[in-house]
Structure formats: structure tokens, C-alpha cells
Amino acid sequence: GSSSRRAPAPRPRGIAARACASRPAMRFFGLLPLLAACCLGGSLAAGDKASLNPVRRVVSLLQSMQKKVQEEGEKEKEIYDKFMCWCKNGNGDLSASISSADDKIPRVSSNIEASEGKLAQTKEDLKAAQEDRSSAKAAMKEAVALREKEAAAFQKEATELSTNIAAIRKAVTALDNGMAGSFLQTQEAQLLRSLIVGKADMLDGDRQEIAAFLSSSARSSYAPRSGEISGILKTMGEEMQKSLDEITEQENAAIKTHEELLTAKAKEVESLGKTIESKTQRIGELGVSIVQMKEDLDDTQAALLDDQQYLKDLKRSCSTKTAEWE
């Protein structure tokens, strides 16, 4: 059946091929006497064909056979030379490729290791920049809250001082103009009453003098002592004005410091934002580069194994062909 049919035998190579190629000629030379005899015998039997010269015919056949064998030998030599050229060039190309891969693999491995180190460091730098930016923003928020609190406290104290100063000045003007009675009926008089009660650093004598003045009626005759009371009130007003000037100066300094702080922190946040952006981009670039280098390393290692195996097979094949030819 077709399933049991054997495949044709492979065509012999090298010496075997030349031997096989020369066997027809050998057989032909072995049959030459018989062939000549037959040709001569035929010519003797048929006198009318003597002119065809059978011996010449035999010689022509031999020459044709010799030419064919020579051509096959030359063709075999040409094939062998081409194969040897391929062996030489292939050996050189593969050796160069293997040498290149041997140099490349440790270099790429080193680059991968270095890039992974840079990637880890860049990630740490990114984390630090993010934390620093968060801290800077928190500091800005805290500074704003503190400034608002300080500004409110200043505003309260400054308003109180300004109100008291205004009341004292009104009282001094009233006393100096002989209008103490009308002043005692104003809201400023009530304010002064509350002020001298709560003023801890006031001398008791001064406190009693002012209290007596403020407690008198609008019809009381207090003119003889108005100069003394006016002096006490002026001193109180000057002290309060000094306090107001001091806290105002402090407030202005605090405002300046706060603005400088916010400006510095805003620049820091902006700078850290740029750092975060650049580090994030760098992390992406390093990640892609590492993936590409690892793929390149895998491809190079695989190609190296293929080239080494191919070179081994090539050397074995070339050695076998050389042995057959020789």
C-alpha cells in the first residue's frame, strides 16, 4: 500500500557522490569490449553499413561519458567550494555576533541595575517632594489661621484703646473749657467710670479723684480741682496712645512677616510642584527604559543561545563535509 512505500534514498555527497557518479562510466568501460565486438559483428554482417565506422562510434560514446563525468565532478567541486565559503563566512559572522552579545549582555544588565537604582531614588525624591509640598501648604493654612486670630485680637484691643482715648480726650476738653457738668451726662463719662474701675495699674489716689469727679452731679461745683483731674486724664490718654502705637507697630510687623512667609511658602509650593512634575515624568521614562532594556536583554540572550547552537551545528556540518570531500 501507499503507507508502506519507502521514501527515496538521499543523494550521496562528497566522495560517495563522486564514486556514485563514476560508476556508470566504470560499468561502461567494463562493457566496452563486448560493445565493440557487437558493433564490429554487426558491421561484418551488414556490409552496406561498414561506412558508419562502429569503433568511432564507441570512441565517441566514451568521450561523451568522460565529459559528463568531468562536468559532474566540476559541478560537485563548485558546490563544495560554495559550501566552504559559506562555512567560513558563517563562522565569522556568528562568532562576531556571539562576541557582540557577550559584551552587550553584562553592559545591558549593568544599565538595568543602574536604572532601577535611579528609579527607586527618584520615587523617594518624589515622595519627599510631595510630603514637603503638603507641609508647606499646611504651614500656609496654619499661618493664615494664626494671622486671622492675631488680627482679630489686635482689632479688639485697638478698638478698645481708641474708644478710651477718645473718651479721655473729650473729658479733658470739657474740663479745660469749663463744661464738666455737660460731660458727666455723656456715654463717654460712663465709659470712664468703667475704665477706672478696671484699670489695675492706676494709683489709688488718682482713681479716687477721677471717681469723685465722675460721681458728682452736673450741678456740682468741681472747677477748683478740674486742672488736677485733667492732668490725670491726659496722662492716662498718653499711656493708652503709646500702647495703641506699640500694638499697631507690632501688628504691621506681623502683617509684613505673614506676607513674607506666605510669599516664601507659595514659591516653595510652586517649586515643589515643578519637582513633583519632573520626578513623575522621570519615573515614567525610567520605567519605560527599564522595560525596553529587559526586553533587549531577553532578546540578546535568546539570540546568543541560538547563535551558539547554530555555530556548533555549522562547525559539525562543515567538518563532515570536509571529511567527505577529502
PyMOL commands that set and color helices and strands:
alter all, ss='L'
color gray80, all
select helices_A, chain A and resi 2-4+14-30+32-45+47-52+54-176+180-183+187-198+204-215+223-325
alter helices_A, ss='H'
color red, helices_A
deselect
rebuild
show_as cartoon
